[in-house]
Amino acid sequence: EQAAIKQTYNSYGDYSGRQVGTERRTPLDAPHDQARRGKSERPPDFSLSDKRKIERNMADDAKQTKLHNSWTLWYDNPRLAPEGTSWHDQLKNLGTFNSAEEFWSIFNNIQPSSALALNSNYHLFREGIEPTWEDGANKNGGKFVLTLPKKDAKAGKGDEWWLFTVLAVIGETMDAAGDEVCGCVVSIRKGQDRIALWLKSCDRKACTEVGARWKKCLEVSNKTSLRYQAHKDAAKSGRSFQNQIRFEV
């Protein structure tokens, strides 16, 4: 299914909204183009013309590549929110999709992660699951964390790994059981960026199997460790990443 999702890409343009047509571009070309333009302090959003184009693309394509589940893309940046705004209130829903074509229509009209301002996060989760530790689907689970040095992020590696992670998540290629993966998050920070894969449990066997598949999907070095942290530990400490490592792959 992940291959089918990739094949739909050329019909839906690049990340800047330009139609690719017959060009033989890859999904990884466009993020690098926008990354060179500099980071944006503006939250990602759709213009009216963008929304109409998305609706037209969806309506015109009767033979959409349906996904097994529907997924919702979220964005947040507490630094850009008005003072006193709760985290939940400043969380922005960018759209829900259940086909490859709908996914590309949304993904190609937002900024790549490398162009986001510091402290920004994209969250991609199954429809009905909010990107919070306390959500019923997340509260007993945790996340694998992949750290990305800024030198690699500037070279485009972050956009590449984020895209590959998203495709594997919505294509459901990492989860043999079909319900272990809740979503994924990319976080832009000053020292290093992070990509996290959120799972519903802390079962070592089930989680390490998913983590190993994620690692294979990203084609990262064997020296790279994916470390698992429990959401309950994060809720107690109030910190997203500096928590006990339960296990790693």
C-alpha positions as CSV (number, residue, x, y, z in Angstrom):
1,E,0.0,0.0,0.0
2,Q,2.9,2.4,0.7
3,A,4.0,2.0,-2.9
4,A,0.5,2.8,-4.1
5,I,0.5,6.0,-2.0
6,K,3.8,7.0,-3.5
7,Q,2.5,6.4,-7.1
8,T,-0.3,9.0,-6.6
9,Y,2.2,11.7,-5.9
10,N,2.8,13.0,-9.4
11,S,-0.8,13.8,-9.9
12,Y,-0.9,16.2,-7.0
13,G,2.0,18.6,-7.3
14,D,4.9,19.4,-5.0
15,Y,5.0,20.9,-1.6
16,S,4.7,24.5,-2.9
17,G,1.5,23.7,-4.7
18,R,3.0,23.7,-8.3
19,Q,1.6,21.0,-10.4
20,V,4.3,18.4,-11.4
21,G,2.5,17.2,-14.5
22,T,4.9,15.0,-16.5
23,E,8.0,16.0,-14.6
24,R,9.8,13.1,-13.0
25,R,10.2,14.7,-9.6
26,T,10.4,12.7,-6.3
27,P,8.5,13.6,-3.2
28,L,11.8,14.6,-1.7
29,D,12.7,17.4,-4.2
30,A,10.1,19.9,-3.1
31,P,10.9,20.0,0.7
32,H,14.5,20.9,-0.1
33,D,13.3,23.7,-2.4
34,Q,11.3,25.3,0.3
35,A,13.8,24.7,3.0
36,R,16.2,27.1,1.2
37,R,13.6,29.8,1.4
38,G,14.0,30.1,5.1
39,K,11.8,29.3,8.1
40,S,8.3,30.8,8.5
41,E,6.9,32.4,11.6
42,R,3.4,31.9,10.2
43,P,1.5,28.8,11.1
44,P,0.8,26.5,8.1
45,D,-2.6,27.2,6.6
46,F,-4.5,26.9,3.4
47,S,-5.6,29.9,1.3
48,L,-9.2,29.8,-0.2
49,S,-7.7,28.9,-3.6
50,D,-5.7,26.1,-2.0
51,K,-8.9,24.7,-0.4
52,R,-10.8,24.9,-3.7
53,K,-8.0,23.2,-5.5
54,I,-8.0,20.4,-2.9
55,E,-11.8,20.0,-3.1
56,R,-11.6,19.9,-6.9
57,N,-8.8,17.3,-6.9
58,M,-10.8,15.1,-4.6
59,A,-14.1,15.5,-6.6
60,D,-12.4,14.8,-9.9
61,D,-10.8,11.6,-8.9
62,A,-13.4,8.9,-8.7
63,K,-10.8,6.1,-8.3
64,Q,-9.0,7.2,-5.2
65,T,-6.5,4.9,-3.5
66,K,-8.4,4.3,-0.2
67,L,-6.4,3.8,3.1
68,H,-7.4,1.3,5.7
69,N,-8.0,4.1,8.2
70,S,-8.6,7.9,8.2
71,W,-5.9,10.1,9.6
72,T,-5.8,13.7,10.9
73,L,-2.9,16.1,10.6
74,W,-2.4,18.7,13.4
75,Y,0.0,21.6,14.0
76,D,1.0,23.5,17.0
77,N,3.6,26.0,18.2
78,P,3.1,27.3,21.7
79,R,5.5,30.2,21.1
80,L,3.2,31.7,18.4
81,A,0.0,31.3,20.5
82,P,-1.4,34.3,22.4
83,E,-0.3,34.4,26.0
84,G,-2.5,32.4,28.3
85,T,-3.7,30.0,25.5
86,S,-3.9,26.4,26.6
87,W,-2.0,23.9,24.6
88,H,-5.2,22.1,23.5
89,D,-6.7,25.4,22.3
90,Q,-3.8,26.4,20.1
91,L,-3.6,22.9,18.5
92,K,-4.6,23.4,14.9
93,N,-6.4,20.7,12.8
94,L,-5.1,20.9,9.3
95,G,-7.4,18.2,7.8
96,T,-8.5,14.6,7.8
97,F,-8.0,12.2,4.9
98,N,-8.7,8.6,4.0
99,S,-7.2,8.2,0.6
100,A,-3.7,8.7,-0.9
101,E,-5.0,11.5,-3.1
102,E,-6.5,13.4,-0.2
103,F,-3.2,13.0,1.7
104,W,-1.1,14.5,-1.1
105,S,-3.6,17.3,-1.6
106,I,-3.1,18.3,2.1
107,F,0.6,17.5,2.4
108,N,1.6,19.4,-0.8
109,N,-0.1,22.6,0.4
110,I,1.7,23.0,3.8
111,Q,5.2,23.9,4.7
112,P,7.7,21.1,5.0
113,S,8.9,20.5,8.5
114,S,12.3,22.0,7.7
115,A,10.6,25.4,7.0
116,L,8.7,25.6,10.3
117,A,9.6,28.0,13.1
118,L,11.4,26.7,16.2
119,N,9.1,24.9,18.7
120,S,6.7,23.8,15.9
121,N,5.2,20.3,15.7
122,Y,3.3,18.4,13.1
123,H,1.2,15.6,14.5
124,L,-0.3,12.8,12.3
125,F,-2.8,10.5,14.2
126,R,-5.6,8.1,13.4
127,E,-8.9,10.0,13.2
128,G,-10.4,10.2,16.7
129,I,-7.1,10.1,18.5
130,E,-5.8,13.4,19.8
131,P,-2.0,13.9,20.0
132,T,-1.9,14.0,23.8
133,W,-0.5,11.7,26.5
134,E,-3.9,11.5,28.1
135,D,-5.9,10.4,25.1
136,G,-7.5,7.0,25.8
137,A,-5.6,5.4,22.9
138,N,-2.3,6.8,24.0
139,K,-2.3,6.8,27.8
140,N,-0.9,3.3,28.3
141,G,1.6,3.6,25.4
142,G,4.7,5.5,24.6
143,K,6.9,6.6,21.7
144,F,10.1,5.7,19.9
145,V,12.2,8.9,19.4
146,L,14.6,9.5,16.6
147,T,16.9,12.5,17.1
148,L,18.1,14.5,14.2
149,P,21.2,16.8,14.5
150,K,20.7,20.2,12.9
151,K,23.4,19.5,10.3
152,D,21.4,16.6,9.0
153,A,18.2,18.6,9.1
154,K,19.7,21.3,7.0
155,A,20.8,18.7,4.5
156,G,17.2,17.7,4.0
157,K,17.4,14.5,6.0
158,G,14.6,15.6,8.4
159,D,12.1,16.1,5.6
160,E,13.1,12.8,4.1
161,W,12.7,10.8,7.3
162,W,9.4,12.6,8.2
163,L,7.9,11.8,4.8
164,F,9.0,8.2,4.9
165,T,7.6,7.9,8.5
166,V,4.3,9.4,7.4
167,L,4.0,7.1,4.4
168,A,4.8,4.0,6.5
169,V,2.2,5.1,9.1
170,I,-0.7,5.7,6.8
171,G,0.2,2.7,4.7
172,E,0.3,0.7,7.9
173,T,3.4,-1.2,6.8
174,M,5.2,-1.3,10.2
175,D,2.4,-2.8,12.3
176,A,1.6,-6.5,11.9
177,A,-1.3,-6.3,14.3
178,G,-2.8,-3.3,12.5
179,D,-3.6,-1.3,15.6
180,E,-0.3,-0.7,17.5
181,V,0.6,2.6,15.8
182,C,-1.4,5.6,16.9
183,G,0.5,8.3,15.0
184,C,3.8,10.2,14.6
185,V,5.2,13.6,15.4
186,V,8.0,15.8,14.1
187,S,9.3,18.4,16.5
188,I,11.5,21.4,15.5
189,R,13.9,22.4,18.2
190,K,17.0,24.6,18.6
191,G,19.6,21.9,19.3
192,Q,18.1,19.0,17.4
193,D,14.9,18.0,15.7
194,R,13.0,14.9,16.7
195,I,10.6,12.4,15.0
196,A,8.5,10.3,17.3
197,L,6.4,7.2,16.6
198,W,3.6,6.9,19.0
199,L,2.4,3.4,20.0
200,K,-0.6,2.3,22.1
201,S,1.2,0.0,24.5
202,C,4.5,-0.5,26.3
203,D,4.7,-4.2,25.5
204,R,8.4,-4.7,24.7
205,K,7.9,-7.4,22.1
206,A,5.2,-5.7,20.1
207,C,6.9,-2.3,20.3
208,T,10.4,-3.5,19.4
209,E,9.0,-5.3,16.3
210,V,7.4,-2.0,15.2
211,G,10.5,-0.1,16.0
212,A,12.7,-2.5,14.0
213,R,10.4,-2.0,11.0
214,W,10.5,1.7,11.3
215,K,14.3,1.7,11.5
216,K,14.4,-0.5,8.3
217,C,11.9,1.9,6.6
218,L,14.2,4.9,7.3
219,E,17.3,3.0,6.3
220,V,19.2,4.5,9.3
221,S,22.6,3.2,10.4
222,N,22.7,0.3,12.8
223,K,24.5,2.7,15.1
224,T,21.4,4.8,15.4
225,S,19.2,3.9,18.4
226,L,15.4,4.4,18.6
227,R,14.6,4.8,22.3
228,Y,11.2,4.2,23.8
229,Q,9.7,6.4,26.4
230,A,6.3,5.8,28.2
231,H,3.7,8.5,28.1
232,K,2.9,8.0,31.8
233,D,6.5,8.9,32.6
234,A,6.2,12.0,30.4
235,A,2.9,13.0,32.1
236,K,4.6,12.7,35.6
237,S,7.6,14.7,34.6
238,G,5.9,17.2,32.4
239,R,8.6,16.8,29.8
240,S,8.2,15.5,26.3
241,F,11.6,13.9,25.7
242,Q,13.8,13.7,28.9
243,N,12.3,10.6,30.4
244,Q,13.3,7.1,31.4
245,I,14.3,4.9,28.4
246,R,12.2,1.7,28.7
247,F,14.0,-0.1,25.8
248,E,15.5,0.6,22.5
249,V,16.1,-0.9,19.0
